[in-house]
Amino acid sequence: MREVIRMGLVADDIGPVLARDQFLRGAPVEGAVRSPILSSWQRSQSLGLSPEGCELPYTQDLDLDGRLVRAAGPVLNRLQALFAGKNVNISLADERGAILQRRFGVASMVRHLPEIQTVPGFVFHEKFGGTNGIGLALAERHLIHIYGAEHFAERSQSNACSAIPVRDLLNGRIEGVLCLGYPPADADAALDTVIRRAAGTIERRLLEQHSARERALLQAYLDARSRVPAGDAADNGQPGELAASGLDWRDQMILKEKATELISTAQRAAVEVSLPGGRRVTLLSRPVTSASGVEGVVIEAVLPSRNQRLAVSAEAVLGGAEAVAAEEAVSLEAMTARAVSTDALSREALAPQDLLAQQTFTPVAPPADEPGAESSAASGLVLVGEPGVGKYAVAARRRLELLSEASTRIGTTLDVSRTARELAEMAVPRLADFVTIDLPEAVLRGDEPTDPLKDLHRTVVHGIRQDCPFYPAGARVDLKPTTPQLRCLTHRTTVLEPDLRTAAGWVSQDPAAARRILEHGVHSLITVPLLARGIALGIASFYRSRDPAPFGDDDRSLAQELATRAAICIDNARRYTREHSMVLALQHSLLPHGFPEQNAVEVAHRYMPAESGVGGDWFDVIPLSSTRVALVVGDVVGHGLHAAATMGRLRTAARNFAELDLPPDEVLTHLDNLVGRLDREEGNEEPGADSTGIIGATCLYAIYDPTSQQCVMARAGHPPPALVHPDGTVTFADLPAGPPLGLGGLPFETAEFHLPEGSQLVLYTDGLIEDRDRDFDTTLEQLTRALAHPNRPPEDTCREVVRTMVPDHPADDIALLVARTHTLDSHRIATWDLPADPALVSTVRAAVTRQLAEWGLDEIGFATELLLSELVTNAIRYGTAPIQVRLLYDRTLTCEVSDASSTAPHLRLAATTDEGGRGLFLVAQLSRSWGTRYTVGGKVIWAECPLEVTAGRPDTVEMEFDFDDIPAI
């Protein structure tokens, strides 16, 4: 059953022929043709190619008997037999795109096809032939399909092809391309399986060539050892068994790693390797040549005893050379004295030539009468191989080491920009010489980018030099569609540009800047899209300059793996930034934006969130009855959205409890019950599920009375406030600590302090004074010095405390509230003590009227007389002596009537036939607010009258009368 492949169509209303015509006319065709084809068209056009003039160069510089041809020969023959009788053109090209071999399903095709499709030597690279199978496979570096009009050249419009790169599995480099050409009508999905398996077989045969070469080297080594006289070799020419010398698998792994490095250097050396347990092993590296002429390196390990001597064979057995010197003895001490450290393996000469040149070292036993005769050295073969293969192995191990290190060095913080920079620092200089990273502005803010192709900003520029002319960090980057960066982001695939000098799309972005970059030696580029959880977050570009070799597929895979890991970390940081911003916005919305007007205290405040996350610190200033004010500071345990939401609930609850005119200890008791109840409710929402839990909170609640200059406060596990006296003396209130909120069952104690006018009350959370990097007592001394300034405004005090006490990166939230006290002038306070005699109500009204006149408040006299009459009458009728009347003239006029009774009046709606019950209704109508406050000696009924409008009377309206027009009688 044959499944026909849809030939390049993306949109239903347009085919490749029409799309190609529109593209050549300059019309947009995005979405109408496959993205790899469109990118190839754009590159071809930027190279100046025309569909009619794509002339292919011809070269005779072909390796027709090389590794690739030998490996692919049987595979090509098998493909020819498979497609016998079909119009299939099978071709093999080298890494340049030059055709090496061709096979045909129908032999007669040779007579009908043009030379470029039959003769080896024509180069089908994209820069010459435009969009074609071989050229596109080299550019995209994976299996591709091209159908009919998708070809750029006119001559190929009637053909279809499938092409796949063939790699050397050892080094990952593309060795060539396998291509199948066929009529478009014969397109079949089964061709993918065929060409993939064929390419895989060629790659396997290439790898087997390496294995065959290594087997030949090993045989040459064994043959050389077999020719050593038996008396000179304790092992009779066979490789020694290292395990028999006490080397476990860990020791052998260390030796093999060092041996691989020695092979990669392709130099003779004697290297001493330290093993766990204090043992030392000498590795000897020497050249070896197989019978077929393959040159390699053999590594032997020698474990000598003390004073062990090594015999140098007079016969240079390795490589089949003739005897060149007489036998001589070289002590182990002399040999190891010339050995170099393993850190210098990548540098020049590793050992003296006269010591190791084509000589075989074989351990021999000392004479029986010498010390150590009972001990003998062990030796054995560690590795044998070609230097090039060793280099690949070392490079592979270093890539693994880089990835392992990257897992610990990338993503150490939850900062987007810092994480991106960690990626660049990780890649330079071990992978690239320069790295640039571009991120959309939305990602930097923590949002998900709606269109990552737009609004890109250069976030990181990092390299081995500072003067390379890349776009600077912070600059907006507008990329053209043909650039490798935008292609990788559009197609969400890594793009490798081995040679930037021929990368027309990269050069066209900014020719002048490209020329300057090339002048700095930059020659190769890998661009990787930063993809995480299906979201494109930006672009990472890796540039090479010092190493003359271009980037390869292994480098591309490594860059992609690094970028993938970094993208996950960047996305985590982005999500954290978004959540942090949301929590911070929530917390700011729950904190007071401004304080109500009041005259009791002058306040200033600061809130600084923790660097690692928003916490639950909060503060508030709450005006109370009778010109008093409540100051509150609290701290919810934990960080994040839950802590911020809990803080908002506690602040709202504290304001509600404050409205009841409760003393500080009772307010804390109610808050304690609330926290405990919330904690239990949240813990029992889903039994068995993880509970966020409030755990607890701390709070400090203080009430200041400007009429008496007394401050009553209580605290629940919170740091005590600092008291700054008018003379600059700083003390910390001796206030019982009390348990944190949420524990329940324990009482809270209050304390009362006298605060003269001009004193400052400083409330704060523990983040200001508690830090694991600072001593607590030293911190308190610093705070004391910062506060010890008399007559300083609260705003200046806040500024100084923040400058002195707050670290650059606070680990915890910090809330700071500074209040400077004021006093209500005694001339604005009027007090009358009354016996429980109803006849004295009129006397009180008269006294109040006179006092209001003295204060210039005649306009509210009527309402105040009526209001006080009701309050005094209720106190005399239902209360207990002593009875006191007090007027407070501040922003409002407060009327107070106190008595010794604890019963409180309640507002009710009186029926039509009721004789009483309307007094409090009148009080509520005549005042702005009223309530009851309990005291140690009874209660206080208070009412506040506004001063800006007349209360209780109709407004006086000025009227003009004109009687002139009244006629006479």
Residue pairs with C-beta under 8 A, 6 or more apart in sequence:
2 188
2 189
2 190
3 188
3 189
3 190
4 187
4 188
4 189
5 145
5 147
5 187
5 188
5 189
7 16
7 147
7 148
7 160
7 184
7 187
8 15
8 16
8 33
8 34
8 37
8 145
8 146
8 147
8 148
8 149
8 150
9 15
9 16
10 31
10 32
10 33
10 34
11 31
11 32
14 22
14 29
14 32
15 149
16 33
16 37
16 147
16 148
16 149
16 150
17 148
17 149
19 29
19 32
19 33
19 149
20 33
20 41
20 149
20 150
22 28
22 29
22 32
23 29
23 33
23 38
23 41
24 51
29 38
30 38
33 41
33 150
34 150
35 490
35 491
36 136
36 140
36 144
36 491
37 131
37 136
37 146
37 150
39 482
39 487
39 491
40 126
40 130
40 131
40 135
40 136
40 139
40 152
41 130
41 131
41 152
42 481
42 482
42 505
43 126
43 139
43 482
43 504
43 505
44 126
44 130
44 131
44 152
46 482
46 504
46 505
46 508
47 127
47 504
49 130
49 152
51 130
51 152
51 153
51 154
52 154
54 128
54 129
54 130
54 152
54 153
54 155
55 128
56 116
56 122
56 123
56 124
56 128
56 129
57 122
57 123
57 128
58 121
58 122
58 123
59 96
59 98
59 121
59 123
60 121
61 98
62 94
62 98
62 100
62 120
62 121
63 69
63 94
63 100
64 100
64 101
64 120
67 175
67 206
67 209
68 92
68 94
68 100
68 166
68 175
68 176
68 202
68 206
69 92
69 100
69 101
70 205
70 209
71 202
71 205
71 206
71 209
72 92
72 101
72 166
72 176
72 178
72 202
72 205
73 101
74 205
75 198
75 201
75 202
75 205
76 90
76 92
76 101
76 103
77 103
78 198
79 90
79 103
79 180
79 194
79 198
80 90
80 103
80 104
80 105
82 194
83 90
83 105
84 105
84 106
85 105
85 106
86 105
86 106
86 182
86 186
87 105
87 106
87 109
87 182
87 183
87 186
88 104
88 105
88 180
88 181
88 182
88 186
89 102
89 104
89 105
89 109
89 113
89 117
89 180
89 181
89 182
90 102
90 103
90 104
90 105
90 178
90 179
90 180
90 181
91 99
91 101
91 102
91 103
91 134
91 178
91 179
91 181
92 99
92 100
92 101
92 102
92 176
92 177
92 178
92 179
93 99
93 100
93 124
93 134
93 176
93 177
93 179
94 100
94 175
94 176
95 138
95 173
95 174
95 175
95 176
96 123
96 125
97 123
97 124
97 125
97 126
97 128
97 134
97 135
97 138
97 177
98 120
98 121
98 122
98 123
98 124
99 119
99 120
99 121
99 122
99 123
99 124
100 120
100 176
101 120
102 118
102 119
102 120
104 110
109 118
110 118
114 155
115 122
116 122
117 181
123 129
124 132
124 133
124 134
124 135
125 134
125 135
125 138
126 132
126 135
126 136
126 138
126 139
127 135
127 502
128 135
129 135
129 152
129 153
130 151
130 152
130 153
131 146
131 150
131 151
131 152
131 153
132 146
132 151
132 152
132 153
132 156
132 161
133 144
133 146
133 161
133 162
133 163
133 177
133 179
133 181
134 163
134 177
134 179
136 144
136 146
136 163
137 143
137 144
137 163
137 164
137 165
137 177
137 179
138 165
138 174
138 177
141 165
141 174
141 496
141 553
141 556
142 164
142 165
143 162
143 163
143 164
143 192
143 195
143 196
144 162
144 163
144 164
145 160
145 161
145 162
145 187
146 160
146 161
146 163
147 160
147 184
147 187
148 157
148 158
148 159
148 160
148 184
149 157
151 157
151 159
158 183
158 184
159 181
159 182
159 183
159 184
160 181
160 182
160 183
160 184
160 186
160 187
161 179
161 180
161 181
161 182
162 179
162 180
162 191
162 192
162 195
163 177
163 178
163 179
163 180
163 195
164 177
164 178
164 179
164 195
164 196
164 199
165 174
165 176
165 177
165 199
166 174
166 175
166 176
166 177
166 178
166 199
166 202
166 203
166 206
167 173
167 174
167 175
167 203
167 553
168 175
168 203
168 206
168 207
169 203
169 204
169 206
169 207
170 206
170 207
170 210
170 389
170 392
171 388
171 392
171 552
171 554
172 552
172 553
172 554
172 557
173 552
173 553
173 554
174 553
175 206
178 195
178 198
178 199
178 202
180 191
180 194
180 195
182 191
210 386
210 389
213 290
213 294
213 296
213 386
214 296
214 384
214 385
214 386
214 389
216 290
216 291
216 292
216 294
217 288
217 290
217 294
217 296
217 298
217 384
217 385
217 386
218 384
219 290
219 291
220 288
220 289
220 290
220 291
220 318
220 319
221 288
221 298
221 318
221 381
221 384
222 237
222 238
222 239
224 288
224 317
224 318
224 319
224 320
224 360
225 233
225 235
225 237
225 238
225 239
225 317
225 360
226 237
227 237
227 315
227 317
228 237
228 313
228 315
228 317
228 360
228 362
230 236
230 237
232 311
232 313
232 362
232 364
233 362
234 362
234 363
234 364
234 365
234 376
235 379
239 380
239 381
240 378
240 379
240 380
240 381
241 380
242 251
242 252
242 255
242 301
242 378
242 380
242 382
243 252
244 378
245 303
245 378
245 380
246 279
247 255
247 275
247 281
247 303
250 276
251 275
251 276
251 279
251 281
252 382
254 273
254 275
255 273
255 275
255 281
255 283
255 301
255 382
256 382
256 383
257 397
258 271
258 273
258 283
258 342
259 283
259 285
259 299
259 301
259 382
259 383
260 383
260 390
260 393
260 394
260 397
261 342
261 345
261 346
261 390
261 394
262 269
262 271
262 283
262 285
262 297
262 299
262 345
262 390
263 285
263 296
263 297
263 299
263 383
263 385
263 386
263 387
263 389
263 390
263 393
264 345
264 387
264 390
264 391
264 393
264 394
265 285
265 345
265 346
265 350
265 387
265 390
266 297
266 387
266 390
267 285
267 349
267 350
267 351
268 285
268 286
268 287
268 350
268 351
268 353
268 356
268 357
269 283
269 284
269 285
269 339
269 340
269 345
269 350
269 351
269 356
270 282
270 283
270 284
270 285
270 335
270 336
270 338
270 339
270 350
270 351
270 355
270 356
271 282
271 283
271 285
271 339
271 340
271 341
271 342
271 345
271 350
272 280
272 281
272 282
272 283
272 336
272 339
273 280
273 281
273 282
273 283
273 342
274 280
275 281
279 303
281 301
281 302
281 303
282 301
282 302
282 303
282 304
282 332
282 335
282 336
282 339
283 299
283 300
283 301
283 302
283 382
284 299
284 300
284 301
284 302
284 356
284 361
285 297
285 298
285 299
285 350
285 356
286 297
286 298
286 300
286 318
286 356
286 358
286 359
286 360
287 295
287 296
287 297
287 298
287 318
287 319
287 358
288 295
288 296
288 297
288 298
288 318
288 319
288 384
289 295
289 296
289 318
289 319
289 320
290 296
294 386
295 386
296 384
296 385
296 386
296 387
297 384
297 385
297 386
297 387
297 390
298 318
298 381
298 383
298 384
299 381
299 382
299 383
299 384
300 361
300 379
300 380
300 381
300 382
301 379
301 380
301 381
301 382
302 310
302 361
302 363
302 377
302 378
302 379
303 377
303 378
303 379
304 310
304 332
304 363
304 377
305 372
305 375
305 376
305 377
306 371
306 372
306 375
307 331
307 332
307 366
307 370
307 371
307 372
308 332
308 363
308 366
308 372
308 375
308 376
308 377
309 329
309 330
309 331
309 332
309 364
309 366
310 329
310 330
310 331
310 332
310 335
310 361
310 362
310 363
310 364
310 377
311 327
311 329
311 330
311 361
311 362
311 363
311 364
312 325
312 327
312 328
312 329
312 330
312 359
312 360
312 361
313 327
313 359
313 360
313 361
313 362
314 323
314 325
314 326
314 327
315 323
315 360
316 322
316 323
316 324
316 325
316 358
316 359
316 360
317 360
318 358
318 359
318 360
319 358
321 358
324 358
325 359
330 355
335 355
335 361
338 351
338 352
338 355
339 351
340 350
340 351
344 350
361 379
362 379
363 376
363 377
363 378
363 379
365 373
365 376
366 372
366 373
367 373
395 554
396 554
398 430
399 554
399 558
402 426
402 430
402 431
402 558
402 562
403 558
403 561
403 562
403 565
405 426
406 426
406 562
406 565
406 566
407 565
409 422
409 425
409 426
410 419
410 422
410 423
410 426
410 562
410 565
410 566
410 569
411 419
411 422
411 565
411 566
411 568
411 569
411 572
411 573
412 418
412 422
413 419
413 573
414 572
414 573
414 576
414 577
414 612
415 573
415 577
416 439
416 443
416 444
416 446
416 459
416 570
416 573
416 574
416 577
417 444
417 459
417 460
418 573
419 566
419 569
419 570
419 573
420 437
420 439
420 459
420 460
420 538
420 566
420 570
421 437
421 459
421 460
421 462
422 566
422 569
423 435
423 437
423 460
423 540
423 562
423 563
423 566
424 435
424 436
424 437
424 460
424 462
424 540
425 462
426 562
426 566
427 435
427 542
427 559
427 562
428 434
428 435
428 462
428 463
428 464
429 464
429 546
431 542
431 555
431 558
431 559
431 562
432 526
432 542
432 543
432 544
432 559
433 463
433 464
433 522
433 543
433 544
433 545
433 546
433 547
434 461
434 462
434 463
434 464
434 465
434 468
434 470
434 522
434 542
434 543
434 545
435 460
435 461
435 462
435 463
435 540
435 541
435 542
435 543
436 458
436 460
436 461
436 462
436 470
436 471
436 540
436 541
436 543
437 458
437 459
437 460
437 530
437 538
437 539
437 540
437 541
438 456
438 457
438 458
438 459
438 477
438 485
438 538
438 539
438 541
439 456
439 457
439 459
439 530
439 537
439 538
439 570
440 449
440 451
440 452
440 454
440 455
440 456
440 457
440 537
440 538
441 455
441 457
442 448
442 449
442 450
442 455
443 449
443 537
443 538
443 570
443 574
444 457
444 459
445 577
445 578
445 581
446 574
446 575
446 576
446 577
446 578
446 579
446 580
446 581
447 574
447 578
448 535
448 574
449 455
449 535
449 536
449 537
452 489
452 536
452 537
452 538
453 479
453 486
453 489
453 490
455 476
456 476
456 477
456 478
456 479
456 538
456 539
457 474
457 475
457 476
457 477
458 470
458 471
458 472
458 473
458 474
458 475
458 476
458 477
459 473
459 538
460 473
461 470
461 471
461 472
461 473
463 543
464 545
464 546
465 520
467 520
468 517
468 520
468 522
468 545
469 513
469 516
469 517
469 520
470 513
470 517
471 477
471 513
479 485
479 486
479 509
480 486
480 505
480 508
480 509
481 487
481 490
482 504
482 505
482 508
482 509
483 505
483 506
483 508
483 509
484 495
484 497
484 503
484 505
484 506
484 525
484 527
484 541
485 495
485 527
485 539
485 541
487 495
487 505
487 527
488 494
488 495
488 527
488 528
488 529
488 539
489 529
489 536
489 538
489 539
492 529
492 531
492 536
493 529
494 526
494 527
494 528
494 529
494 556
494 559
494 560
495 526
495 527
496 525
496 526
496 551
496 553
496 555
496 556
497 503
497 506
497 524
497 525
497 526
497 527
498 524
498 550
498 551
498 552
499 523
499 524
499 550
500 506
500 507
500 514
500 517
500 518
500 522
500 523
500 524
500 525
501 518
501 523
503 525
506 514
506 525
507 514
517 543
520 545
521 545
521 546
522 543
522 544
522 545
523 544
523 545
523 548
523 550
524 543
524 544
524 550
524 551
525 541
525 542
525 543
525 544
525 551
526 541
526 542
526 551
526 555
526 556
526 559
527 539
527 540
527 541
527 542
528 539
528 540
528 541
528 542
528 559
528 560
528 562
528 563
529 536
529 538
529 539
529 563
530 536
530 537
530 538
530 539
530 540
530 563
530 566
530 567
530 570
531 537
531 564
531 567
532 564
532 567
532 568
532 570
532 571
533 568
533 571
535 571
537 567
537 570
537 571
537 574
538 570
540 559
540 562
540 563
540 566
542 551
542 555
542 559
544 550
544 551
551 559
579 640
579 641
580 613
580 614
582 641
583 613
583 614
583 640
583 641
583 644
584 609
584 614
586 641
586 644
586 645
586 648
587 609
587 614
587 644
587 647
587 648
588 607
590 618
590 644
590 647
590 648
590 651
591 607
591 618
591 619
591 651
592 619
592 620
592 621
595 603
595 621
596 621
596 622
596 623
597 891
598 621
598 623
598 627
598 629
598 891
599 627
599 706
599 822
599 824
599 890
599 891
600 623
600 627
600 628
600 629
600 704
600 705
600 706
600 821
600 822
600 824
601 621
601 629
601 631
601 704
601 706
601 761
601 819
601 820
601 821
601 822
602 793
602 794
602 819
602 820
602 822
603 621
603 631
603 794
603 817
603 818
603 819
603 820
604 793
604 794
604 795
604 797
604 798
604 817
604 818
605 619
605 798
605 815
605 816
605 817
605 818
606 798
606 801
606 802
606 814
606 815
606 816
607 617
607 619
607 813
607 814
607 815
607 816
608 767
608 802
608 806
608 810
608 813
608 814
609 615
609 810
609 813
610 639
610 767
610 810
610 811
610 812
610 813
611 809
611 810
611 811
612 639
612 811
613 639
613 640
614 639
614 640
614 643
614 644
614 813
615 635
615 636
615 638
615 639
615 643
615 644
615 767
615 812
615 813
616 634
616 635
616 636
616 637
616 638
616 639
616 643
616 644
616 646
616 647
616 697
616 813
617 633
617 634
617 635
617 636
617 647
617 765
617 767
617 813
617 814
617 815
618 632
618 633
618 634
618 635
618 636
618 647
618 648
618 650
618 651
618 815
619 631
619 632
619 633
619 634
619 763
619 815
619 816
619 817
620 630
620 631
620 632
620 651
620 654
620 655
621 629
621 630
621 631
621 632
621 817
621 819
622 629
622 630
622 631
622 632
622 654
622 655
622 658
623 629
623 630
624 630
624 658
624 661
624 703
625 661
625 894
625 929
625 931
625 933
625 942
625 944
626 705
626 707
626 888
626 894
626 896
626 933
626 940
626 942
627 705
627 706
627 707
627 824
627 888
627 890
627 891
627 894
628 703
628 704
628 705
628 706
629 703
629 704
629 706
629 819
630 658
630 701
630 702
630 703
631 701
631 702
631 703
631 704
631 761
631 763
631 817
631 819
632 651
632 654
632 658
632 699
632 700
632 701
632 702
633 699
633 700
633 718
633 763
633 764
633 765
633 815
633 817
634 647
634 650
634 651
634 654
634 697
634 698
634 699
634 700
634 718
634 765
635 697
635 698
635 699
635 718
635 765
635 766
635 767
635 813
635 815
636 643
636 646
636 647
636 650
636 694
636 697
637 643
637 694
637 695
637 696
637 697
637 740
638 694
638 695
639 813
642 692
642 694
646 678
646 694
646 697
649 674
649 678
650 671
650 674
650 675
650 697
650 699
650 741
653 670
653 671
653 674
654 667
654 671
654 699
654 701
657 666
657 667
657 670
657 671
658 667
661 931
661 932
661 933
661 934
662 670
663 703
663 712
663 714
663 750
664 701
664 702
664 703
664 712
664 713
664 714
664 748
664 750
665 714
665 747
665 748
665 749
665 750
667 701
667 714
668 699
668 701
668 714
668 715
668 716
668 738
668 741
668 748
669 747
669 748
671 697
671 699
671 716
671 741
672 716
672 739
672 741
672 742
672 743
672 744
672 748
673 744
675 694
675 696
675 697
675 741
675 742
676 741
676 742
676 743
676 744
678 694
679 693
679 694
679 695
679 742
682 691
682 692
682 693
682 694
683 691
683 693
685 691
694 742
695 742
696 717
696 740
696 741
696 742
696 743
697 716
697 740
697 741
697 742
698 715
698 716
698 717
698 718
698 740
698 741
698 765
698 766
699 715
699 716
699 717
699 718
699 741
700 713
700 714
700 715
700 716
700 718
700 719
700 720
700 721
700 763
701 713
701 714
701 715
702 711
702 712
702 713
702 721
702 761
702 763
703 711
703 712
703 713
704 710
704 711
704 755
704 761
704 819
704 821
705 711
705 712
706 821
706 822
706 823
706 824
707 823
707 824
707 829
707 888
709 754
709 755
709 756
709 757
709 821
709 823
710 752
710 753
710 754
710 755
711 752
711 753
711 754
711 755
711 761
711 821
712 750
712 751
712 752
713 721
713 733
713 735
713 750
713 751
713 753
714 735
714 736
714 738
714 748
714 749
714 750
714 751
715 735
715 736
715 737
715 738
715 748
716 738
716 739
716 740
716 741
716 748
717 737
717 738
717 739
717 740
717 741
718 737
718 765
718 766
719 764
719 765
719 766
719 769
720 732
720 733
720 734
720 735
720 737
721 732
721 733
721 735
721 761
721 762
721 763
721 764
722 730
722 731
722 732
722 733
722 761
722 762
722 764
722 783
722 784
722 787
723 730
723 731
723 732
723 733
723 753
723 755
723 759
723 760
723 761
723 762
724 730
724 759
724 760
724 761
724 762
724 787
724 788
724 790
724 797
725 731
725 756
725 759
725 790
726 756
726 757
726 758
726 759
726 790
726 791
727 790
728 788
728 789
728 790
729 788
730 784
730 787
730 788
732 780
733 751
733 753
734 751
735 751
736 748
736 749
736 751
738 746
738 748
738 749
739 746
755 761
755 821
756 821
757 821
757 822
757 823
758 790
758 791
758 820
758 821
759 820
759 821
760 787
760 792
760 794
760 797
760 818
760 819
760 820
760 821
761 818
761 819
761 820
761 821
762 787
762 797
762 801
762 816
762 817
762 818
762 819
763 816
763 817
763 818
763 819
764 814
764 815
764 816
764 817
765 812
765 813
765 814
765 815
765 816
766 812
767 810
767 811
767 812
767 813
767 814
767 815
768 783
768 801
768 805
768 806
768 814
768 816
769 776
769 779
769 780
769 783
769 805
770 776
770 779
770 812
771 779
771 807
771 811
772 811
773 807
779 805
782 804
782 805
783 801
783 804
783 805
785 804
786 797
786 800
786 801
786 804
786 805
787 797
787 801
789 796
789 797
789 800
792 800
793 820
794 818
794 819
794 820
797 818
798 816
798 818
801 816
801 818
802 816
806 814
824 888
824 890
828 855
828 888
828 889
828 890
829 886
829 887
829 888
829 889
830 848
830 851
830 886
830 887
830 889
831 884
831 885
831 886
831 887
832 844
832 847
832 884
832 885
832 886
833 882
833 883
833 884
834 840
834 844
834 872
834 876
834 882
834 883
834 884
834 885
835 881
835 883
836 876
836 879
836 880
836 881
836 883
837 876
838 873
838 876
838 877
841 869
841 872
841 873
841 876
844 868
844 869
844 872
844 885
845 865
845 868
845 869
848 861
848 864
848 865
848 868
848 885
848 887
849 861
849 865
851 887
852 858
852 860
852 861
852 864
852 887
852 893
853 861
855 889
857 864
857 889
857 893
857 947
859 950
860 893
860 945
860 947
860 950
860 951
860 952
862 952
862 953
863 926
863 945
863 950
863 951
863 952
863 953
864 893
864 895
864 945
864 951
866 922
866 926
866 952
867 895
867 922
867 923
867 926
867 927
867 943
867 945
867 952
868 885
868 895
868 897
870 919
870 920
870 922
870 923
871 895
871 897
871 923
871 941
871 943
872 883
872 885
872 897
873 919
874 897
874 905
874 919
874 920
874 941
875 883
875 897
875 898
875 899
875 941
876 883
878 901
878 903
878 905
879 899
879 900
879 901
879 903
879 938
880 899
880 900
880 901
880 938
881 899
881 900
882 899
882 900
883 897
883 898
883 899
884 896
884 897
884 898
884 899
885 895
885 896
885 897
886 895
886 896
886 898
887 893
887 894
887 895
887 896
888 894
888 896
891 947
892 928
892 944
892 945
892 946
892 947
893 944
893 945
893 947
894 942
894 943
894 944
894 945
895 927
895 942
895 943
895 944
895 945
896 940
896 941
896 942
897 940
897 941
897 942
898 935
898 937
898 938
898 939
898 940
898 941
899 938
899 939
900 937
900 938
901 938
901 939
902 934
902 938
902 939
903 939
904 932
904 934
904 939
904 941
905 920
905 932
905 941
906 920
907 920
907 921
907 924
908 917
908 920
909 921
910 916
910 917
910 918
910 921
911 917
920 930
923 930
923 943
924 930
926 943
926 945
926 951
926 952
927 943
927 944
927 945
927 951
928 944
928 945
928 946
929 943
929 944
930 941
930 942
930 943
930 944
931 941
931 942
932 939
932 940
932 941
932 942
933 939
933 940
933 942
934 940
945 951
950 956
